[in-house]
Amino acid sequence: MLTLHADTAEHYHAAIARHPALLVDYHKDNCPGCRMLDMSLAAVADAPEAEGLVLLKVKLESVGEPLFRELGLRQTPTLSLVRDGREIQRLPGFQSPDAIRVLLCR
């Protein structure tokens, strides 16, 4: 799974428009659940379900709170599956590798 980082709201919107299948990881520094989610994401990175998917890491401290508010995010970490520019499903909080695999099958 290719990993990209969005450092600005413009980078975020460009990645959503450019890539047909994205798993977006909304996170922030000093977030224990975010660090645990990183381990889950690493565990599924080479899974067949992740083939062709781009992981887009969006850090609150980099893109700013206005983007998070615009997207209706209420907590970090939050995962979002985006296909063809549309959010398919959003999972707030820590997710196990198994829960992420199920999400990727959508």
N, C-alpha and C positions, 0 to 999 in steps of 0.2 A: 504494500500500500504506500503510495507516494504521499509524503507529508509536506504541506505548505503552511506558511505562517502569514496571517493578515495583520499588518502593523497599523493600518489605517482603515477607516470605513470604506474608502475608495478601493483598497486592496480586497476587502471582504466582498463588496458588490461585484468587482471584476472576476473574482474566483467563482462566485455563484453563477455568473453569466457564462463563464468560459468552460466549466467542467460539468459534464452531464450527470455525474454521480459523485456526491460528496458526503462525507461524514464530518460534521462540524462539531468541534470540541470547544465550547465556551468555558473559559477558566480564568483564574486569577492567581497571583502570587499568594503565598502563605495560606493556602487552602488544602487541608489534609485530604479531603475527598478528591480534590483535583489530582493530587499526587498518586492516590490509590487508583484513580481512573486511568492514569498514564500506564500503570502496570497492566490493567485489563486491556487497554488498546494495544500494547506491545504483544500481549498473548494472542490477539486475533489478527495481527498485522499480516501474517502469512497464511491465514485461513483461506480456503477456497471461496468463501462468501465475500471476502475483501478484495478479490481480484478485480482490477479495473477501477477500484474506488480510490478517491483522493481524500486524505484526512486533512482538513483545514483547521488549524489551531488558531483560535481567536482569544487573545488575552485582554481582559478588561483594562488593565493598566496601559496597554498599548493603543487600543482603539477608542477608549473613553466610554464613559457611562451613557452618553446620549445614544450611541448605537445599541447598547444593551437594552435601554428603555424602549427605543423604536421597535426592537424585535420582541418586546414583551417578556424578556428574560427576568426571572425572579430569583434565581439562585445559580451558584456555580458549585460544582460543575453541571453543565447541561450538554447533552448530546442531541444533535439534530441530523436526521437523514434527509438529504436534499437531492431530488432527481429532477433534471431538466428545469432548474430554477425554482421548483416548488418544494416546500417542506412537506415530507411524507409523514414523519413522526418525530416527536420531541420527547426525550427522556431526561427529566431533571434528577440530579443527585448522582451518587456513585452507582455504577453499573458493573455487574460481574462480566467476565468474558462470555459466559453463556447467554446472558441477556443481550449483549452486543451482537453476537452471532444471530440470534433470533431477529433483531432489528435489521441486520444486513440482508436478511432473506425477504424483506418486504419489497 
